Amino acid sequence: MSRWAGKYVIGLTGNIATGKSVVRKMLEHLGGYGIDADALGHRAIAKGAPGYPLVLKAFGEWILDEEGQIDRGRMAKLAFSDPSALDKLETIVHPLVTHAVDLLIRRAKQSVVVIEAIKLLETDLAAGCDTIWVVDAPEEMQVARLMHKRNMSEAAARQRIAAQPPQSLKLRAAKIIIHNDGNFENTWDQVSGSWSKLPKPEEPLLATPPPVRAGQIVIRRGRPQDADEIARFISRVTHGKRRMTRGDVMATFGEKAYLLIERDGKLAGVAGWQVENLVTRIDELYFEAGLPLDQAIPALMEAVETASAELQSEASLLFLPPYLAQHVGSWRAVGYRPQTIQGLGVRAWQEAAVESMPRGSSLWFKRLRDDRVLRPV
């Protein structure tokens, strides 16, 4: 049984670039609460976080970049070339991550929690899980993903893979194995099939919603079964500048979620968003011509922030193309303000902006909660 009362905890692991995060996102679509323990590890040693002075004491100030942050590239190069250095780093980071995971699970409202960690089995987090899921992928696919997503050379990618414990050790510990060969629909079928067999509490009966008035705007969460409709809508409202297929949308579901704006029973808007590393990012917005934005924007952002609260997000980053940024009053009315990446201040928020900001867009920001994991404010 899980060490957390009332929670069913999935320990999700697999070697680098097998697609663990894609599977975690799928489980979030199905109603689980996902925790990226590796991202928490980065937070644990950020400037001002509890692990920062411990890393400096262990490795020296040469590990810092120009901004006084720990240079992850230098740290990774050292750790993956020197096992003793890796052990020293993990001795610092793992207890802090375990504490943060414990806090997040205790605060989570969801009954199913997913802990994604590449070194799950090497820590005491595994002992607190009800089941272990392992994501597997062919080695050549791992190499290709590292080269594409992390701009590694083939030699560097193979070195990174070789530096890890054999994947076979993880597979032996697995209760569920997800074969992630790059086909999203195949992976989705495996994940949703395994999800359906989990012991979950019965859902309470929901009250019948009030009837929808003519012209009323309704926001609902998009599902993979909406992929065709989402693809057609985006292709149409962008006048073909962004041609989307069902396959494109299904692949995107491995990274983010969609909120659908409906009016009079028809799709009138689509928002692509995600919460990753406790930061909300809204990086796609498509509206039907004639949709009253003074009504749609408040309804949409209320839905985003309600879902963000369920995922314990600390801050919301909104990326607006120029034609939407002109609606200054509407965005300010829901609490968003223009911001620069540097002005965000918090390293995790800055990194989220760099990772997610589309070219040509402006950054708008809203803080969602006062406390931060690994550094209460």
Phi, psi and omega in degrees: 000148176299150177284353182253112183301135177079004180242142170253118191249123175263123172270118185248120182217183185149156182289175186303139174064024173275343178105031180299317183294326177298316180293320177299317179299320178299318179294328175292320177302327183275353175119003178278161174257117184263141176234124175265096184294329179293322176294323176297327176298322176293318178298325186297336182245012175291159180302126182095346179274162187297334181277345185301306181295331180291322177292319178299318180295323183282326189240343179096163185284351177297343183281353184274153173265188185296336181267004180083006176272156176291125181283109185294327178298313178295318182296317181294318180299318179291312186294322183276355176251349183223102182305325181292324177293321178296318178298318180296317180295316181293328176298328178282314192281317189302315178298325179291319178295317179301318178296316181294318178300316179301316179297314182295319180294318181295330180275342185294139176273339182286147181276337178251128181239141180242120176256110177267124179204129180292330179249037180304313187288342180270359180241172180280359175296325182300323182294338180270359182270149177279332182207157179242123174252138178237130177264130183238146178208152177300145183300321181297328177288322175301314180300313181298320180294318179295321179292322183281312187273333183244008178054036177275151169288163179299320181296318181293321179297315180292326177295319181295319178294317182293335182285349183266157174302151181304138177301331182300329179294321178291318181299325179294331182273354189283138166271326178231133175246127177254118179271109185252091183264012179099350177270106187300316185295323177295316179295318179301317180299320179294315183293312182294326177295317179290324178300319183297340181264358181288147175283100181244147179295153178296138178287137177293149178291129182270145177294148178296124182294152179294155180298147181277129179282156177301131179082353182292141179267129181239134178250130175222158180281132177286149179236162177307330179291349177269005190302316181299315182294319179297315181299314180296319182296311182297317179299322183287311186287341175267006180054039176081359178293332173234095180276121182245142173247169175304317180299322178298315181293317179299319178296323179295328177299342176282352181241327187212182177241164175240140167252134183253134177258120181243143178220124183055039176078006181241149178291125183235355179190154179222134175236127175263127185208166177202158167244116180228131182055038176067024178233126176280136176229123175249105189240002176223127177221123179229125181237141174292139175302135180092351177291126180290104185293334178294341174261321185290319184296310178300319180295317181295312185290331174296319178294318178299315185286329174296314178294323179296322178297322178295334180261010174062033180293143181270326188208155180240129177249125182243124182250115188248131170290160186307320185291335176271330179295341179293338181276059187304314184299321181294320181287322178294327181296334178259013169095009181263143180228147176298146182209156172261160179299315180297324182290347178296328174082312184275130186303316182296325179289319178298316180296323177298320179294317179298318182292324194250348189286116178292150180297135177086359181263164175251152183262128174239147191225145171214131176276134185256336178209155185275331182268152178232139178297136180073359170198084178301143180247000000 
